[in-house]
Amino acid sequence: MKVRRLWPVDDEVIEAVQYYRAIDPKLSDRLIAELEATVLRLVHFPQSGRPLANDLRQCALKVFPFVLIYKVLADEILIIAFANTHRRPAYWRDSLKKRP
């Protein structure tokens, strides 16, 4: 199963990596590793995330305060948002209507 991201997700990840890199470069490396492990887990177990409305699912990172909001399609996982659970955790709901 392939993974596709909506365009804002990359910006959200970059912002988080830069934030943690400013604190300690090792933290940003750990965030990237955890994000990659979470995406790999979704590839193998797409239904493992907690169900949300509109066929969306949420999968939390284990250490960092982020969740992946995603949708399982026929042949791919579409990542909608990389949301910080401490800062504006549900911002993506409003912006979902504006995204392509």
C-alpha positions in Angstrom: 0.0 0.0 0.0 1.4 3.4 -0.9 1.3 6.6 1.1 0.3 10.0 -0.2 0.3 13.3 1.8 -1.8 16.4 1.2 0.4 19.4 0.6 0.2 21.0 4.1 1.5 17.9 5.8 5.1 18.4 4.6 5.0 22.0 6.0 3.6 20.7 9.3 6.4 18.1 9.6 9.1 20.6 8.6 7.8 23.1 11.3 7.9 20.4 14.0 11.4 19.2 13.0 12.7 22.7 13.0 11.1 23.3 16.5 12.8 20.2 18.0 16.1 20.8 16.2 16.3 24.2 17.8 16.0 22.5 21.2 18.3 19.6 20.4 19.2 18.1 17.0 18.8 14.6 18.5 15.2 15.4 19.3 14.4 16.2 15.7 16.1 13.0 14.6 14.0 11.0 17.1 10.8 12.8 15.8 11.7 11.8 12.2 12.4 8.2 13.2 9.1 8.0 15.1 7.1 9.5 12.3 8.7 7.0 9.8 7.9 4.1 12.2 4.3 5.3 12.6 3.8 5.6 8.8 5.3 2.1 8.3 2.9 0.8 11.0 0.0 2.3 9.0 1.2 0.7 5.8 1.2 -2.7 7.5 -1.9 -2.1 9.6 -4.0 0.6 7.9 -7.0 0.2 10.2 -5.0 0.4 13.4 -5.7 4.1 13.9 -8.7 5.3 16.0 -11.8 5.9 13.8 -13.0 9.5 13.4 -15.9 10.9 11.4 -16.0 10.8 7.6 -13.9 7.6 7.3 -10.9 9.4 8.8 -8.6 7.7 11.3 -6.1 9.1 13.8 -2.8 7.5 14.8 -0.8 8.9 17.6 3.0 9.0 17.7 4.2 7.2 20.8 6.5 9.8 22.3 5.9 13.2 20.6 2.6 15.0 21.0 1.5 14.5 17.4 -1.2 12.5 15.5 -1.5 11.6 11.9 -5.0 12.1 10.5 -5.5 9.8 7.6 -7.9 8.1 5.3 -7.6 4.5 4.0 -8.4 4.4 0.3 -8.5 1.3 -2.0 -4.8 1.3 -2.7 -3.3 4.0 -0.6 -3.2 5.8 2.7 -3.9 9.5 2.4 -2.4 11.5 5.2 -4.5 14.6 5.8 -2.7 16.2 8.7 0.2 16.0 11.1 -1.4 17.6 14.1 0.2 18.7 17.3 -2.1 17.6 20.1 -0.9 20.4 22.4 -1.3 23.3 19.9 -4.5 23.6 18.0 -5.2 19.9 17.9 -8.3 20.1 15.7 -7.3 22.9 13.3 -7.3 20.4 10.4 -11.1 20.0 10.6 -11.8 23.5 9.3 -9.0 23.4 6.8 -10.1 20.1 5.4 -12.9 21.8 3.6 -10.4 24.1 1.9 -7.9 21.4 0.8 -7.9 19.9 -2.7 
